[in-house]
Amino acid sequence: MHLDPMMPYLVGAILAVLVLAIFLRYIQQPYVIGYLIAGVVLGPQGVALVTDEEMLARLGAIGVVLLLFFIGMEVTPRKLIDNWKVAVIGTLLQIIISVGCVWPLGVLLDWPLERIVLIGFVISLSSTAVVLKLLQDWKEFDSKVGQNVLVILLAQDLAIIPMLMILASMGSGETDAGNVWLQLGGAIVIGAIVVYIAMKETIRLPFGKMLRSDHEIQIFAALLICLGLSLLTGLAGLSTALGAFVAGMIIGAAKETQWVHHSLESFRVVFVALFFVSIGLLVDLSFIAQHWEQIAALVVLVIVTNTFITGAILKVLGENWRDSIYAGTMLSQIGEFSFVLAAVGIQASIISDYGYQMTVAVISISLLISPPWIMLVKKGLYK
């Protein structure tokens, strides 16, 4: 009897994820940690059961798209617009202060200006996937903290565009004027869609009634809506996850689309898990073992600094200290889009290979320890 050579690897991977998930549920920790640990265990630095990191990373990217799609379905556009001060002012201050915190270290180590700016940008971005997954699991989207965290994360996703442009102008690369205008045009269109949904509150989709009665067509229609708008925003030079989020808002505002959630829920669970497993694969255990003291110090410094930077900004913007610190804790880790900035940095020779490996290690570990850190602070704040 012929056995597909991939079958043992697939069974082993699913078994590892399942065992870790059951254990983490027993100790009341979020599943995200289990997915990350599974990536470390299954990857080249573990038992080497999964070696095609690029393939898994691409599948994981679909997971982020689906996650943002579901989040968009639960968001009220009017609340996002009403909270624009936190999104714009809060995110801008966070980025500026992050770069400012890196500046003394860069001066001490004689770093060039572009390296200081790059590292500041890297630590200023938080993980959309990790934070929104926790908010979803804990049912905190409608809370004041949840709304503040959500708009900041979306603003950070948009901020990646000017960040890349600034780094390109400072490094050896050149900014393509055509791409800049395309990105700006895409951002304007996305903003117009959000404003339209906020004004209309409810919209109707073509063929909505027909789709509601056919389960098989529902699945493909839902995927087309989600991935189609993601494709368009990707082609415009924007985040594909941002397009999925807006697609979710469109679905959430439509009356005939209750079927979407049920049609895609299984896809979301699997692909979001793949995303976090792909992050775990990036962890280089040998590099971490060799430089564990520097990495541990940097991770602690980043987590604590980000917590209090965001907390202080939200306090200045009118939130109470407890909610401000909790929101800061939520956004304390370094985000997945920082991997993109680090890759740009090494391609433009802004950082060395050592600097790139150190950056990847700090990002990965900050993602890994972020959920328990958030739970710890949450219990201390809301006893």
C-alpha positions in Angstrom: 0.0 0.0 0.0 1.5 3.3 -1.1 2.1 5.9 1.7 2.4 9.5 0.8 5.8 10.6 2.2 4.2 13.8 3.5 1.7 11.9 5.7 4.0 11.2 8.7 5.1 14.9 8.7 1.5 16.1 8.6 0.3 13.8 11.3 3.3 14.7 13.5 2.7 18.4 13.0 -1.0 18.2 13.9 -0.2 15.9 16.9 2.3 18.4 18.2 -0.1 21.4 17.9 -2.9 19.4 19.5 -0.9 18.2 22.5 0.5 21.7 23.1 -3.0 23.2 22.7 -4.5 20.8 25.3 -1.7 21.5 27.7 -2.0 25.2 27.4 -5.8 25.0 27.9 -5.1 23.0 31.0 -2.9 25.8 32.5 -5.2 28.5 31.1 -2.9 30.0 28.6 -3.8 31.2 25.1 -3.4 28.8 22.2 -1.1 31.3 20.5 1.8 30.2 22.7 1.3 26.6 21.7 1.4 27.4 18.0 4.6 29.4 18.5 6.3 26.6 20.5 5.1 24.0 17.9 6.9 26.0 15.2 10.1 26.0 17.3 9.8 22.2 18.0 8.9 21.2 14.4 11.4 23.6 12.7 15.0 23.2 11.6 16.2 24.0 15.1 14.0 21.3 16.6 13.1 17.9 15.2 13.3 19.3 11.6 9.9 17.9 10.8 9.1 21.0 8.8 11.8 22.4 6.6 9.9 24.4 4.0 9.7 27.7 5.9 8.7 29.8 2.9 5.7 27.7 2.0 4.5 27.7 5.6 5.0 31.4 5.9 2.9 32.0 2.8 0.1 29.8 4.2 0.4 31.7 7.5 0.0 35.0 5.7 -3.4 33.8 4.5 -4.1 33.2 8.2 -3.5 36.8 9.0 -5.7 37.9 6.2 -8.6 35.6 7.4 -8.1 36.8 11.0 -8.4 40.5 10.0 -11.4 39.6 7.9 -13.2 38.2 10.9 -12.1 41.1 13.1 -13.5 43.5 10.5 -16.9 41.8 10.7 -17.1 42.7 14.4 -16.0 46.3 14.1 -18.3 49.3 13.8 -16.8 51.8 11.4 -18.3 54.8 13.2 -16.4 53.9 16.4 -13.1 53.8 14.4 -13.8 57.3 13.0 -14.8 58.6 16.4 -11.5 57.3 17.8 -9.3 59.0 15.2 -7.2 61.0 17.7 -5.9 57.8 19.3 -5.2 56.3 15.9 -3.4 59.2 14.4 -1.9 61.2 17.3 -1.2 58.1 19.4 0.5 56.1 16.7 2.6 59.1 15.5 3.8 59.8 19.0 4.6 56.2 19.6 6.8 56.0 16.5 8.6 59.3 17.2 9.2 58.3 20.9 10.4 54.8 19.9 13.0 56.3 17.5 14.0 58.8 20.2 14.5 56.0 22.7 16.9 54.2 20.3 18.8 57.4 19.6 21.0 57.5 22.7 22.0 53.8 22.2 22.8 54.5 18.6 25.0 57.5 19.5 26.7 55.4 22.2 27.4 52.6 19.6 28.2 55.1 16.8 25.4 53.8 14.6 24.5 55.7 11.4 21.3 57.6 11.3 19.5 55.1 9.1 20.2 52.3 11.5 18.8 54.3 14.4 15.6 55.1 12.4 15.3 51.4 11.3 15.5 50.0 14.8 13.1 52.7 16.1 10.6 51.7 13.4 11.0 48.0 14.2 10.2 48.3 17.9 7.3 50.7 17.3 5.2 48.2 15.5 3.0 45.7 17.4 1.6 42.4 16.4 -1.8 42.7 14.8 -2.2 38.9 14.7 -1.3 38.2 18.3 -3.2 41.1 19.9 -6.4 40.7 17.8 -6.4 37.0 18.5 -6.2 37.6 22.2 -8.9 40.3 22.0 -11.1 37.9 20.1 -10.6 35.0 22.5 -11.2 37.3 25.6 -14.2 39.0 23.9 -12.7 42.5 24.6 -13.3 44.1 21.2 -16.1 46.3 22.4 -14.2 47.5 25.5 -12.6 50.9 25.6 -9.1 49.3 25.7 -10.0 47.0 22.8 -11.1 49.9 20.6 -8.0 51.9 21.4 -5.7 49.0 20.7 -7.6 48.2 17.5 -7.3 51.6 15.9 -3.6 51.9 16.9 -2.9 48.5 15.2 -4.7 49.6 12.0 -2.8 52.9 12.0 0.5 51.0 12.4 -0.4 48.8 9.4 -0.8 52.0 7.4 2.4 53.5 8.8 4.5 50.7 7.3 4.1 52.5 3.9 5.9 55.8 4.9 8.4 53.7 6.9 9.4 51.8 3.9 9.6 55.0 1.8 11.8 56.7 4.5 14.1 53.7 4.7 14.4 53.5 0.9 15.4 57.2 0.7 17.9 56.8 3.5 19.5 53.6 2.2 20.8 52.6 -1.2 17.3 52.2 -2.7 15.3 54.8 -4.6 11.6 55.7 -4.0 9.4 54.9 -7.0 7.1 58.0 -7.5 4.6 55.8 -9.3 4.3 53.4 -6.4 4.0 56.3 -3.9 1.0 57.7 -5.8 -0.5 54.2 -6.1 -0.2 53.7 -2.4 -1.7 57.1 -1.6 -4.6 56.5 -4.0 -5.2 53.1 -2.4 -5.2 54.6 1.1 -7.7 57.3 0.0 -10.0 54.6 -1.6 -9.9 52.5 1.6 -10.7 55.6 3.7 -13.6 56.4 1.5 -15.0 52.9 1.8 -14.8 53.1 5.6 -16.5 56.5 5.7 -19.3 55.2 3.3 -20.0 52.2 5.5 -20.0 54.4 8.6 -22.5 56.8 7.0 -24.8 54.0 5.5 -24.5 51.7 8.6 -26.2 48.9 6.6 -25.6 47.9 3.0 -26.9 45.2 0.6 -24.7 42.9 -1.5 -25.8 41.6 -4.9 -27.0 38.0 -4.9 -27.2 38.1 -1.1 -30.4 36.2 -0.8 -29.3 33.6 -3.3 -26.1 33.0 -1.5 -27.9 32.5 1.8 -29.6 29.3 0.5 -26.5 27.6 -1.0 -23.7 26.5 1.4 -21.2 25.5 -1.2 -21.4 28.7 -3.1 -21.2 30.6 0.2 -17.7 29.3 0.9 -16.3 30.4 -2.4 -18.2 33.7 -2.4 -16.9 34.5 1.1 -13.3 33.6 0.1 -13.6 35.8 -3.0 -14.9 38.8 -1.0 -12.1 38.4 1.6 -9.1 37.5 -0.7 -10.3 39.7 -3.5 -10.1 43.0 -1.6 -6.9 41.8 0.0 -5.5 41.3 -3.6 -6.5 44.8 -4.6 -4.9 46.5 -1.6 -1.8 44.3 -2.1 -1.6 45.5 -5.8 -1.9 49.1 -4.5 1.1 48.6 -2.3 -0.9 48.4 0.9 -1.2 45.6 3.4 -3.2 42.7 2.3 -4.5 42.3 5.8 -5.8 45.8 5.7 -7.9 44.9 2.6 -9.2 41.9 4.4 -10.2 44.0 7.4 -12.2 46.4 5.2 -13.8 43.4 3.4 -14.9 42.2 6.8 -16.4 45.6 7.6 -18.4 45.4 4.3 -19.6 42.0 5.2 -20.5 43.1 8.7 -22.6 45.9 7.4 -24.5 43.7 5.0 -27.8 42.2 6.2 -27.7 39.0 4.1 -24.3 37.7 5.2 -24.6 35.8 8.5 -23.5 32.7 6.6 -20.0 34.1 6.0 -18.8 33.5 9.6 -19.9 29.9 9.6 -18.5 29.2 6.1 -14.9 30.4 6.8 -14.5 29.8 10.5 -12.6 26.5 10.0 -10.3 28.0 7.4 -9.5 30.8 9.9 -8.6 28.5 12.7 -6.2 26.4 10.6 -4.5 29.2 8.7 -4.1 31.5 11.8 -2.4 28.5 13.5 -0.1 28.1 10.5 0.9 31.8 10.8 2.1 31.4 14.4 3.8 28.1 13.6 5.7 29.9 10.8 6.8 32.6 13.3 8.1 29.8 15.6 10.1 28.4 12.6 12.1 31.7 12.5 13.6 31.2 15.9 17.3 30.2 15.6 18.0 28.3 18.9 21.7 28.1 18.3 22.0 31.9 17.8 19.8 32.5 20.9 21.9 30.1 23.0 25.1 31.9 21.9 23.8 35.4 22.6 21.1 34.7 25.2 22.2 37.5 27.5 22.0 40.3 25.0 18.7 38.9 23.6 17.1 38.6 27.0 18.1 42.1 27.9 16.8 43.5 24.7 13.5 41.7 24.9 12.9 42.9 28.5 13.9 46.4 27.5 11.5 46.4 24.5 8.6 44.9 26.3 8.8 47.3 29.3 9.6 50.4 27.2 6.7 49.7 24.7 4.3 49.1 27.6 5.0 52.5 29.2 5.4 54.5 26.0 1.9 53.5 24.8 0.5 53.7 28.3 1.8 57.3 28.8 0.5 58.4 25.4 -3.0 57.1 26.1 -3.0 58.7 29.5 -2.1 62.0 27.9 -5.0 61.5 25.4 -7.4 61.2 28.3 -7.6 57.5 29.3 -7.2 56.4 32.9 -4.0 54.9 34.1 -5.3 51.3 34.5 -6.7 51.1 31.0 -3.7 52.9 29.5 -1.2 50.5 31.0 -3.3 47.5 30.0 -3.4 48.8 26.4 0.3 49.4 26.5 0.9 45.9 27.6 -1.3 44.6 24.8 0.9 46.5 22.3 4.3 45.7 24.0 5.5 43.0 21.7 7.2 43.7 18.3 5.0 42.9 15.4 5.2 40.6 12.4 5.5 43.5 10.0 8.8 44.3 11.7 10.2 41.2 10.0 9.6 43.1 6.7 11.5 46.2 7.9 14.4 44.0 9.1 14.6 42.3 5.7 14.7 45.7 4.0 17.4 46.8 6.4 19.7 43.9 5.6 19.1 44.3 1.8 19.9 48.0 2.0 23.0 47.2 4.1 21.6 49.3 7.0 22.2 46.4 9.4 24.6 43.5 9.3 23.8 39.8 9.2 24.4 39.7 12.9 22.1 42.6 13.4 19.4 40.9 11.3 19.7 37.7 13.3 19.5 39.6 16.6 16.4 41.5 15.4 14.6 38.4 14.3 15.4 36.7 17.6 14.1 39.6 19.7 11.0 39.9 17.6 10.2 36.2 17.8 10.8 35.9 21.5 8.8 39.1 22.2 5.9 37.4 20.3 6.3 34.3 22.3 6.3 35.8 25.8 3.8 38.5 25.0 0.6 36.5 25.8 1.7 35.5 29.3 3.0 39.0 30.0 -0.3 40.5 29.0 -2.2 38.0 31.2 0.1 38.7 34.2 -0.4 42.5 33.9 -4.1 42.1 33.3 -4.5 40.1 36.5 -2.5 42.6 38.5 -4.5 45.6 37.2 -8.0 44.2 37.4 -8.0 42.1 40.6 
